[in-house]
Amino acid sequence: MNSETLFAQALKMKLGFRDGVLYDDQRPDWDAFGPRPVSWSLWYPAADDARESDVRERSWFRKAVVARDAPIRPANRPYPLVLLSHGTGGSAAGLEWLARRLVERGFVALGVNHHGNTGIEPYRAEGFACLWERAPDLSLMLDRSREWLGDLAGRIDTARAFAAGFSAGAYSVMLLLGAIAQFSQFEPSRLKPGGPRGPREFPDLADHIPSLLRESDVFRRSWSRMSRSYRDNRIKAALLCAPGRSIFAFSEESLKTIEAPALILVGDADRAAPAEECSAWLHARLARSALKIFDGGLGHYVFVPEGTGIGFAFAAELFTDPPDIARAAIHDETADLSAALFQGGDIRAIV
């Protein structure tokens, strides 16, 4: 029996999966050709007799088999919902590892792809510079839940939800909790001489901002929304995995107003978002947060899926951990801690 088969059989229940796209009529796409697209992926407990797919797509990520569009597994009450926000340049698929583990623990997980800042479409400087546009993508899924629920209506609780994000996804989730951005991380006036001019995925981002402000009406309008409040009171608790330096753009006064509990997880060897510089800074400014630093030399990308052969061939740095570290074990612990938080556990006692 090969490792892929063992991986699929590790699930305790069949994993339902659906995907689709909504269009936000209140915000245009970056080309102003139409409304902003918000594509989504939903993972949920499937009925016991659901048929799982035998077709596996080629991917950098190890994924579980799914029962596409299957009926949901009956339950005595609606399943609690967790919204997922991917890292910069990533995708909802990059959080499948967390989604399926949350499903095993009694939740439903809904991830979105953030237009212009996701690997499922060409990268756009606008999407990388205007990270605040990511938070309304998540709120949209709650506002228009009838459009994606279909026959799942009444089976998933969309009135009271949770949120989880990795890296820039943690920034997105912080906006939902009530953080307010004061500036964009890579706007030229904020850069240090000789310092980075953009993230790993878009290293010359700062060089694009002046021309976009001159030439793009869509960009200027987004820029004007930078310091709005994107608080969504339906979000009752949050998981923040390896929040990056973008969090320093938040008003410290706004951080003091956040009441929802937040669990912050980070690796001790994270060079992209050093634990003491980023996660500890944020933890110290939140009234109800817990911080766990995973030791053992763990880097930023421990919060992305385990890699396939293709993944290791093209981007080994994303999937390589210290020899004595099992990434799956870190993912299991992350899901356990998250479930404890979302089930109403005392934030001070979780870690």
N, C-alpha and C positions, 0 to 999 in steps of 0.2 A: 504494500500500500504506500503510495508516494506521499510526500509532505503536503501537497496541495489537497489531497483527499483527507488527510488527517486534520488539516486546517479547517476544512469545511465541516467536518464532523464534530469539531470542538463546540459548536453552538449548542445551547441547551434547548432551543426551539427553532422553528423555521423562521427565517427572516424575510418579511415582506418588504417590497421596494416599489416605489412609484416615483416618477419624475415628470416635470413639466416646466412651463414658463408663464409668469404673469408679466404684465406691462404696466408700468407706473405712469398714468396719464398726467401726473403733476410734475414730472421731471422728464426732460428729453434725453435721448441717448447722446453720446459725446459728439456725434456728427450732426445732430439736430435733424435727423431723417425721420424720427418717430419717437414714441415713448420709450423710457428706459426699460430694458429687459431685466427681469429678475428670474433667472432659471433656478429651479429648486430640486432637491432630492429628499425623499421621505423614506425612513426606515421604521418598521413597526413589527410587532409580533404577528406572524401569519397564522391562519387557521391550521390545525394539525394535518388536515388532508390537502393542504396547498401543494401545488406542483412546483418544484424547484427547477430553475433553469440549468441545463447541462452545458450551455454555451458560455465560455469564459473569454472575455475581451483581453486583448494584449494591453498590459498596463505596467507601469513602474511599481505599482502598489499591490501587495497581497490583499485579496478581498475574499469575503465569504460568498458562497453561492446564495442566490436570493430567489424568492418566489415573486416574480414580477406581477404587479396588479392583483395580488391575491386578496381574498377576504381577510379581515383582521381577526385575530384570535379572540373569542368571546371573553369578556371580563365583567366583574360585578359593578365596576364603575369606570368612568372614562380614564383613559391612560393620560398621565401627565406628559406635557410636551416640553422638549428641550430644543431651543433654537441654536444652530451651529454657525459660526463665522470663521472662515478659513484665513490662513496667513496671507501676507501680501504676495500676489502673483500665483497663489495656489488655487484650490477648488474645493467644493464640497466633498468630493471623493477623497480628499486628503484627510478628512475627519471620519471616514467610514469606520476606522478602528474604534473610535469612541462611540459612534452611533450604534453599532451592533452590540457593543458591551452594555450600553444603556438599555437597549431593547431587552437584553437578557435579564436586566435588573428591574424590568417593569415599566420602562418609559418608551415614548416615541420620540424620535429625533428627526429634525427638519433642518437641512442645510441649504444655503443659497450660494450662488456664484455672483460675486460683486463685479458688475460691469466695468470693464477697463482695467481691472485689478485682479483678473483671474486668468489662469492658464488655459481655460477652455476657449478663449478667443484671443486675438492679438492684443498685446499689452498697449495701453494708452497712458501717456504722461498724465493726462487729466485724472485717470482713475487712481494713480499712485500719489498724486499731489493732494487730491481732495478726499482724504480718507473718511471724512465725516459723512459722505454720501452713502457709506456702507450701512450705517445704523438704520436709516429709513427702509432699506431693503428688508430688514428683519421685521420691523413693525408692520410693513405692508403685508407680510404673510399672516399676521394676526388680524389686521384690518379686513382682509379679503379672504378669510379662511374658507368661506363657503365655496369659493372657486376651485380650491384644490382638495377639499375634503371629500366631496362626492358621497359615495356610500359609507364613508367613514364618519359622517356627521353624527354627533352625539356619542362617538366612541373615543374622541380625543378632546381633552380640555384645552381650549384655546383662550379662555378668559383669564387663566392664571398659569403663566409659563415660567420657564427658566432659560438661561442662556449660557453658552460656553464658547470660548474663542481662543485661538492660538495666535500668538504674535500680534500682527495687525488686527486679527480677530478679537484679541483681548481689548484692544483700543475700541473697536466697534461696540463690544459689550459694555465697556465703561461708559460710552455715550448713552446707551440705553438706561444705565443706572443713574445717570444725571451729571456725568462729567461734561464740561464745556471746554471746547478747544479755543485757544487764544491765537494760535498761529499754525502754519503748516510746517512740518518738520524740516523740509528741505527748501524752504523759500530762501532765495539768495541772501537776504539781509541777515539771516540767522546762522549762516555757515561760518565755521571756523577756518582760517587760512590753512590750506593743505589737508583739510578734513574731507570726509566723503561727501559727494554731491548727489547721492541717491542711494537707495537700497541695493542689495546684491543683484536683484532682478532687473533694476533700471538705474545703472550707476551714474548716468548723466542727467538725472531727473531735474535738478536745479536749473540746468541750462535751457530747459523748455518753458519754464514758468513765465518769464518776461514776455515772450512772443505770444503765448496763450492768452495772457492778460490783455495784450493789444488786439489780437485777431479773433478770438473766440468768444462770442456772446454767451454761449452755453457755459464756458469755463468761468467767465466773469460772474455770471449769476450764481454758480456754485460757490465761488470764492466768497461772495457776499453772504452765503449761508453758513460760513465757517463757525461762527460763534453762537449759533442758535442752540437752544436746548432740544435735545433729542430724547429726553427722558421718557421712558415707557413704563408706567406704573404696573403694567401687567407682568413685568419681569420681577420675580420674587427672590431670586438668588442667582449667583453667577460663578462659573468656573473660568479662571483666567490662567491660561498656559503660556508661560514665557512672554509676558508683556514686554514690548520693545521700547526703544527710546522715544517713540512717538508719544508716549504718555506724558513726557515732560511739557508737551504743549497744553496740557490741561490746566485750567485755573485751579489753584489750590483751594480757593474759596468754594468752588463747585464741588470738589472732592469731599469737603466737610459736610455737605448736605446729603450725601449718599447714605441711605439707611439700610438698603438691602445687603445681606451678608455676601461676602465674596471670598472664594478660596483661590489662592495664588500658588501655582506650582511651577517650579523651574529647576533646571539642572545646574549642578555646581560648577560645571566647566562651560557654561553658555557664553561664547565670545560675542555672539550677535546681540544678546540682551543680558549682560552680566547680572547675576542674581543680586548682588549687593547694590549695584548701581540703579537697577530698574525695579525689580520685584520688591526689594526691601524698601525702596523709596516710596513705592505706591502703598505697600502695607502700612507704613508709618503714618500715612495720611488718610486712611480709611477707618471709620469708627468701628466697623464690624467686619474684620477680615482675619484670615489665617494664612500663614505662609509656610510652605514646606519646600525645602531645597533638597532635591534628590542628590545623594552623593555617589561617588564612584566614577567621576570623570565624565558625567553626562552633558552633552551639548544641546544646542538649540533644537536640533532636528529629531530629538528623541520623541517629540510629539507629532511626528509624521508617521505614516504607516510603515510596517516592515516592507522591505524591498523584494521585488522579484529579481530574477536573473537580468532582465532588461533594465530594471532600475539600477542595479549595481553596475551594469555595463556603462550606462550613460551618466549617472550621478552618484557614484559610490559614497561621496561625502555626506549625502542625505540619509544614508541607511547604515552607516558604519558606526558601531558603538564599541566601547572597550571590551576586550575579549571575555571578561567575566560578567558582562551585563546582558540580560535577556530583555530586549525591548518589549516583548509581549508582557513580561512581568510588570514593567513600569506602566504599560497601558492598563493592565488589570487593576493595579493599585489606584491609578488615576480614576478609573470608573468606579471603584469601590468608594473612594473619598467623595467623588461627585454625587453618587447616589445617596450617601449619608447626608450630605448637605441638602440636596433637593427633597429628601424625605423629612426635612425639618430638624435635622440634628443641630446641636449646639455648636456654632462655628468655632468656639474656643476649645472644644473637646474633639474635634474631627482629626486634627493632625497631632 
